[in-house]
Amino acid sequence: MVHMSRASLVSGAFVELADALVGNYDVLDLLRTLVDQCVVLLDATAAGLVLVDQSGHLQVLASTSEESYIVEIMQHRAGAGPCVDAYLSGEVVTLSDIEAEGHRYPDFQAAALAQGFQSVHAIPMRLRPNTIGALNLFRTHKGVLSDEDATIGQALADVATISLLNESTARENATVNEHLQRALNSRVFIEQAKGVIAERNSISMDDAFKRLRQHARSRQEPMHTSAANIINNLIMI
């Protein structure tokens, strides 16, 4: 097995993010690439990402596992949690010990502990003075991220934010909101398609997502297009 240096892994992550931006890129594929790379590069067991919709509410757009997705949804429903605070404040929020420090977020605390997470590091996704969402790094052990991991995590979040809201879409807030809303709407189709694929093939939701993403990439089409075709029984994968 070839051992890759930390520097090579970091470079590879940014290359993969760049590859996701070629041509008419798929926003959801980009965001899933971001959270996947966070788990590969950083001291994180799982990662999840939320973005604000046109109504000012945070919505889950990407997660590396069903466990992290469940915790993100709980934060969304409760309107409170590290990810929510990171978005509202524009500052990193860290809980080194969720059981001991998470009492101000009781719903999040209960959900995170139930899914086996012991600590969390929430990173704001910022564009100049505005924050459009947040990235959560979940860990199954207590403690804080190293300074190096925290810096790399913020850099990945910043690059994804700038990429997501490129110059042509970031000129006006209304255009930005429309861009994000399209991504949120696409997420609905993808969640439905994941369920269909999982049921048809008797596989997990995580594996269903991987199969959907691979199919979309092989056809060079947005994931929401493949998802819609699956839902409408136009294709079987």
Long-range contacts (C-beta under 8 A, 24 or more apart in sequence): 9-40, 9-41, 10-41, 10-152, 13-37, 13-40, 13-41, 13-156, 14-156, 14-159, 17-156, 17-159, 17-160, 17-163, 21-163, 24-222, 26-216, 26-222, 26-223, 26-224, 27-164, 27-179, 27-182, 27-183, 27-186, 28-61, 28-62, 28-183, 28-186, 28-187, 28-190, 28-222, 28-223, 28-224, 29-213, 29-216, 29-217, 29-222, 29-223, 30-160, 30-163, 30-164, 31-61, 31-62, 31-160, 31-164, 31-183, 32-62, 32-209, 32-213, 34-62, 34-135, 34-156, 34-157, 34-160, 35-62, 35-63, 35-64, 35-135, 36-64, 37-156, 38-64, 38-135, 38-137, 38-153, 38-156, 39-64, 41-149, 41-152, 41-156, 42-137, 42-145, 42-149, 42-152, 42-153, 43-139, 43-145, 43-146, 43-149, 44-121, 44-137, 44-138, 44-139, 44-145, 44-149, 44-153, 45-117, 45-138, 45-139, 45-140, 46-117, 46-137, 46-138, 47-135, 47-136, 47-137, 47-138, 48-72, 48-83, 48-135, 48-136, 48-138, 49-125, 49-133, 49-134, 49-135, 49-136, 50-75, 50-76, 50-83, 50-87, 50-133, 50-134, 50-136, 51-125, 51-132, 51-133, 51-180, 51-183, 51-184, 52-87, 52-132, 52-133, 52-180, 53-177, 53-180, 53-181, 53-184, 54-177, 54-178, 54-180, 54-181, 58-83, 58-84, 58-87, 58-133, 58-134, 59-184, 59-187, 60-187, 61-133, 61-183, 61-184, 61-187, 64-206, 65-206, 66-204, 66-205, 66-206, 67-115, 67-116, 67-117, 67-138, 68-115, 68-117, 68-136, 68-138, 70-111, 70-115, 71-108, 71-111, 71-112, 71-115, 71-117, 71-136, 71-138, 72-136, 74-107, 74-108, 74-111, 75-105, 75-107, 75-108, 75-111, 77-107, 78-105, 78-107, 78-108, 80-104, 80-105, 80-107, 80-108, 81-105, 81-107, 81-108, 81-122, 82-108, 82-120, 82-121, 82-122, 82-136, 83-122, 83-134, 83-135, 83-136, 84-134, 85-122, 86-122, 86-123, 86-124, 86-131, 86-134, 87-124, 87-125, 87-131, 87-133, 87-134, 88-131, 89-124, 90-124, 90-126, 90-131, 91-124, 92-121, 92-122, 92-123, 92-124, 92-150, 92-154, 93-121, 93-122, 94-119, 94-120, 94-121, 94-122, 94-144, 94-145, 95-119, 95-120, 96-142, 96-143, 96-144, 97-142, 112-138, 116-140, 118-142, 119-143, 119-144, 121-145, 121-150, 121-153, 123-153, 123-154, 123-157, 124-157, 125-157, 125-158, 125-160, 125-161, 126-157, 126-158, 126-161, 127-161, 127-162, 127-165, 127-170, 130-173, 132-161, 132-164, 132-165, 132-176, 132-180, 133-161, 185-224, 186-222, 186-223, 186-224, 186-227, 189-224, 189-227, 189-228, 189-231, 190-223, 190-224, 190-227, 192-227, 192-231, 193-226, 193-227, 193-228, 193-230, 193-231, 196-230, 196-231, 197-230, 197-237, 200-236, 211-237, 212-237
